[in-house]
Amino acid sequence: PPELVPNCAEGGVLGVLPGIIGSMQANEAIKVLARVGEPLDGKLYLFDAATLLSRTIKIVKHPEVAIGHLIDYDQFCNPAPAKPLPSVTVKELAEWRQRGLPHQLIDVREPYEYEIANLGGRLIPMAELPARSSELSKETPLVLHCRSGQRSARAVRQLQEAGFQDLYNLEGGILAWAEAIDPQMTIY
């Protein structure tokens, strides 16, 4: 589902890669505007930052295919309406904690992330969640969180498929908590 597509912060990107590709794109724009060199028009340039190898593939236009307008990403990737993801805001979670409402707070980040900043929840990294789901109570509400809410959204879906029902994704994750509840918290 579209809400589970990771952004660069969650999925990871080699730090210098946007600069390299951005410089290449600027070079292409200059070639087109100045009418110098051979632009990559009709070609796909593939760059592997891990090996510094690249190649160019010629793209053949199909005359019968015309793009008249942009597609709706949500509809294209998820034609059936997705079941809404149960979630809780950081302010609601802070209120739950203040009122002493029972809940299980599960952090699905990696141990090194937990060391940087945490909400005091139980650490069960995303990769270990399927094997450790038996450690969780199905009778007490579960609030799952990560850095920004992407991984924990996937974790909520995983646990739903495993039969858990009283589940919540912490909207915005620990970043939202640091912004709205605890500005002194270390962010990364």
Disulfide bonds with the S-S distance in Angstrom:
none
